[in-house]
Amino acid sequence: MSIRPIRVVGDPVLRTTCDPVRTITDGTRGLVRDLMDTVDDDGRAGVAANQIGVSLRAFSWNLEDHGIGCILNPVIVELSDELQDDDEGCLSVPGLFFPRTRSAYARCVGIDVDGQEIELAGEGITARLIQHEVAHLDGELYIDGLERSVKKKALRQIRETL
């Protein structure tokens, strides 16, 4: 079991677009185990590979409706036009939560550690998680999409607390 430390805002790996997983190796399997071990903690819904310092397209989840899992090379293939507004937080921006608009439904596809196609889809927290984690893999943080006035406040709080 390997719970990896979470990288926080300011670490350049969080702003790097992650590379696709091209071949499933022992290293890939180790990354998946680490992602699943790291997300398996109270209060954690998802962990992207770059949050543990690995610049590969993979994320894990820990959701009541979906259990614990991991997806490699996730691609969002469907987003609803209907939106949800809720406070959102991030392990890489610890202790701070801000209102963030996201699609109410999201569906992504990718592969599992055996190379088989898998899908993660849902509404509410599942939709929010998919969009949040895929954005991480694109080098984005949730604060990037905040409304302008909220983003200004968020950046000030980040400077003051980190």
C-alpha positions as CSV (number, residue, x, y, z in Angstrom):
1,M,0.0,0.0,0.0
2,S,1.4,3.4,-1.0
3,I,-0.4,6.5,-0.2
4,R,1.4,9.2,-2.1
5,P,1.7,12.9,-1.0
6,I,-0.5,15.3,-2.8
7,R,1.1,18.1,-4.8
8,V,-0.3,21.6,-4.0
9,V,-0.9,24.7,-6.1
10,G,2.4,26.2,-7.2
11,D,3.9,22.8,-8.2
12,P,4.6,22.9,-11.9
13,V,3.4,19.3,-12.5
14,L,-0.2,20.5,-11.8
15,R,0.1,22.9,-14.8
16,T,1.5,20.3,-17.2
17,T,-0.7,18.6,-19.7
18,C,-0.4,14.9,-18.9
19,D,0.8,12.3,-21.5
20,P,-1.4,9.4,-22.5
21,V,-0.6,6.0,-21.2
22,R,0.7,4.2,-24.3
23,T,1.6,0.8,-22.8
24,I,0.4,-0.8,-19.6
25,T,3.6,-1.8,-17.8
26,D,4.4,-2.8,-14.2
27,G,5.0,0.9,-13.6
28,T,1.5,1.6,-14.8
29,R,0.0,-1.0,-12.6
30,G,2.0,0.5,-9.7
31,L,0.6,3.9,-10.5
32,V,-2.9,2.6,-10.5
33,R,-2.4,0.9,-7.1
34,D,-0.9,4.2,-5.7
35,L,-3.8,6.2,-7.1
36,M,-6.4,3.9,-5.6
37,D,-4.6,3.7,-2.2
38,T,-4.2,7.5,-2.2
39,V,-7.9,8.2,-2.9
40,D,-9.1,5.6,-0.3
41,D,-9.3,8.1,2.5
42,D,-12.2,9.9,4.1
43,G,-13.0,13.1,2.3
44,R,-11.3,12.2,-0.9
45,A,-13.4,11.8,-4.0
46,G,-10.7,11.8,-6.7
47,V,-7.0,11.9,-7.3
48,A,-5.4,12.7,-10.7
49,A,-1.9,11.2,-11.5
50,N,-0.3,14.7,-11.6
51,Q,-1.5,15.4,-8.1
52,I,0.9,12.7,-7.0
53,G,3.6,13.9,-9.3
54,V,3.1,11.6,-12.3
55,S,2.4,13.3,-15.6
56,L,0.3,10.5,-17.1
57,R,-3.5,10.6,-18.0
58,A,-5.0,8.6,-15.2
59,F,-7.3,9.3,-12.2
60,S,-8.8,7.4,-9.4
61,W,-12.2,7.9,-7.7
62,N,-13.8,7.0,-4.4
63,L,-17.6,7.5,-4.8
64,E,-20.4,6.1,-2.9
65,D,-22.3,5.1,-6.1
66,H,-19.2,3.8,-7.9
67,G,-16.9,2.5,-5.3
68,I,-13.1,2.9,-5.8
69,G,-11.7,2.7,-9.2
70,C,-9.2,4.1,-11.7
71,I,-9.3,5.1,-15.4
72,L,-6.5,5.5,-17.8
73,N,-6.6,7.9,-20.8
74,P,-10.1,9.3,-19.8
75,V,-11.9,11.3,-22.4
76,I,-15.1,13.2,-21.7
77,V,-17.6,12.1,-24.4
78,E,-20.7,13.7,-23.0
79,L,-21.7,16.7,-21.0
80,S,-25.2,17.9,-20.3
81,D,-26.4,21.4,-21.1
82,E,-28.0,21.5,-17.7
83,L,-25.7,23.0,-15.1
84,Q,-25.0,22.5,-11.4
85,D,-23.6,25.1,-9.1
86,D,-22.0,24.0,-5.9
87,D,-19.0,24.6,-3.8
88,E,-15.9,22.7,-5.0
89,G,-12.6,22.0,-3.4
90,C,-9.4,20.3,-4.4
91,L,-6.7,18.3,-2.5
92,S,-4.1,20.5,-4.3
93,V,-5.8,23.7,-3.0
94,P,-6.2,22.4,0.5
95,G,-9.0,23.7,2.8
96,L,-10.5,26.2,0.3
97,F,-13.9,25.7,-1.3
98,F,-15.5,28.0,-3.9
99,P,-18.7,28.0,-6.0
100,R,-18.0,26.4,-9.4
101,T,-20.4,25.8,-12.2
102,R,-20.2,22.4,-13.9
103,S,-22.4,20.3,-16.2
104,A,-24.9,18.4,-14.2
105,Y,-24.1,15.1,-16.1
106,A,-20.8,13.9,-17.5
107,R,-19.6,10.7,-19.1
108,C,-16.0,9.7,-19.8
109,V,-14.5,6.6,-21.4
110,G,-11.0,5.2,-21.1
111,I,-9.3,2.0,-20.2
112,D,-8.6,0.0,-17.1
113,V,-5.3,-1.5,-16.0
114,D,-6.0,-4.5,-18.1
115,G,-6.5,-2.4,-21.3
116,Q,-10.3,-3.0,-21.3
117,E,-12.6,-0.1,-22.2
118,I,-14.4,1.3,-19.2
119,E,-16.8,4.2,-18.6
120,L,-17.6,6.4,-15.7
121,A,-20.8,8.4,-15.9
122,G,-23.2,10.2,-13.6
123,E,-24.8,13.3,-12.2
124,G,-24.0,15.4,-9.2
125,I,-20.7,14.6,-7.5
126,T,-19.8,12.0,-10.2
127,A,-20.2,14.6,-13.0
128,R,-18.3,17.2,-11.0
129,L,-15.5,14.7,-10.3
130,I,-15.1,13.6,-14.0
131,Q,-14.8,17.2,-15.1
132,H,-12.5,18.2,-12.2
133,E,-10.1,15.2,-12.7
134,V,-9.9,15.4,-16.5
135,A,-9.2,19.1,-16.1
136,H,-6.3,18.2,-13.8
137,L,-4.9,16.0,-16.6
138,D,-5.1,19.0,-18.9
139,G,-3.0,21.0,-16.5
140,E,-5.9,23.0,-15.1
141,L,-7.1,23.6,-11.6
142,Y,-10.7,24.1,-10.6
143,I,-10.0,27.7,-9.6
144,D,-9.3,28.5,-13.3
145,G,-13.0,28.3,-14.1
146,L,-14.3,30.3,-11.3
147,E,-16.4,33.4,-11.9
148,R,-14.1,36.5,-12.1
149,S,-15.0,38.0,-8.7
150,V,-14.8,34.6,-7.0
151,K,-11.5,33.8,-8.7
152,K,-10.0,37.1,-7.4
153,K,-11.1,36.2,-3.9
154,A,-9.8,32.6,-4.3
155,L,-6.4,33.7,-5.5
156,R,-6.1,36.1,-2.5
157,Q,-7.0,33.3,-0.1
158,I,-4.5,30.9,-1.7
159,R,-1.7,33.5,-1.3
160,E,-2.6,34.1,2.3
161,T,-2.9,30.4,3.3
162,L,-0.3,28.6,1.2
